[in-house]
Amino acid sequence: MNTFYFQTPLTDEDIKKVRIGDVIYLSGDIVTGRDDVHHRVVVDGKESPVDLKGKAIFHAGPIMKKIDDNKYKVVSVGPTTSMRMEKAEAGFLKITGAKIVIGKGGMGPKTTRGCVDNCAIHTIFPGGCAVVAAEEIFGCRRRQVGRPRNARGDVVPQGQRVRPAHCVD
């Protein structure tokens, strides 16, 4: 098992280094998004609200506290069940260029194919760590798109374990 420290944006070469069981520490822009943003991008054909090329999409809906007009603090950012995005994830990866999917639980064969075709990986973030994750996010920016909240955080250094079925060879 290896440990990697990556900074977004990631490249295909970064992703190709990762193997099943490796741990990833990720810094840089990490974007949260759930069902609605996947549906808007893949099914409705709308542009992603933020540039995801080489970045990570975290299947989560953060709880945000407004500090002032342009500043927010993340109170909690726990993963949501990733399987809910299975139908759209392959298309989402292709359209957005995201390189890492972070979520809770497994995904299915469509995501596996999407990861292989787009040189991306699916990683697992354990449930029950929402407050711990929030404490590691700095410089958060919030942008409301539909029902879910999409937040970009500058650092989330918890290790993400690579799920075997979604590692790119």
Order of alpha helices (4+ residues) and beta strands (2+ residues): beta-alpha-beta-alpha-beta-beta-beta-alpha-beta-alpha-beta-alpha-beta-beta
